[in-house]
Amino acid sequence: MHLPLSEATAARLEILESCGSTNTELASRAVGSSEAWPEFSVLVTGEQTAGRGRLGRSWVAPPGQAIATSVLLRPAALEADRMGWIPLIAGLAMARAVDGVLSGHEVGLKWPNDVQVDGLKVSGLLAELVDGGAAVVMGAGVNLTISSADLPTETSTSLALNNPVVAKGELADAVLSGYLRELRSLYPPLVERGPDAIAAQVAERCTTLGREVVVQLPDGARLLGTAVDLDETGRLRVRRTEDGGVVAVAAGDVTHLRYE
């Protein structure tokens, strides 16, 4: 894998032929080693065999048809209750990167961190605290050239299925470098000035807001309502259909309801 644009954007970039999880690999290397692994160090692979998704699910990247990557962040100045904005700005950064390699498609962020093309998932992200909470590894997977027959779900897609404006062989570098550039742009304002500096940008790209949704909560409960907005910690505020009460959701699987 040749990634010259991404290498120029990362503080340090290592390409692994294969690995279990880029988040796990980066975390193990970065703990207590801020000089060797500075902020915006990146691991990337074209074959991830034991990746993790949200709520404990597995995520596997087919060899050569997707990339998995992790970025190291050290947000010492960010208050603990604002950490929920990191995956949101990463999702926004990835949505913009995907938008940059496609033309004529709606690229949106489904809360909390799925990037969709015309309503179909092309990328998922997962943030994990490491080094005793002193650092974050921000993992992301992107479907590059997976055929329609090999997609993991009926609600998935790949960049190659959406007429990308760059050659297939350049997709990995184009989308990864775009993601890193956008993340480098969004991250400092969040750390230095807080969520107010980036919240409007996230909300503008978040296709969940204003929609009728069903949220499958981690405890198995289901919440039906309208996604209203994001609170100061990045939680999704949902107005319940049953009684009009507004509740803040920190984690869960969101389904956008469609009424014909």
Buried (B, 14 or more C-beta within 10 A) or exposed (E): BEBEBBBEBBBBBBBBEEBBBBBBBBBEBBBEEBEEBBBBBBBBBBBBBEBBBBEEEEBBBBEEBBBBBBBBBBBEEBEEEBBBBBBBBBBBBBBBBBBBBBEEBEBBBBBBBBBBBEEBBBBBBBBBBBBEEBBBBBBBBBBBBBEEEEBEEEEBBBBBBBEBEBEEEBBBBBBBBBBBBBBBBBBEBBBEEBBEBBBEBBBEBBBBBEBBBBBBBEEEEEBBBBBBBBBBBBBBBBBEEEEEEEBBBEEBBBBBEEEE
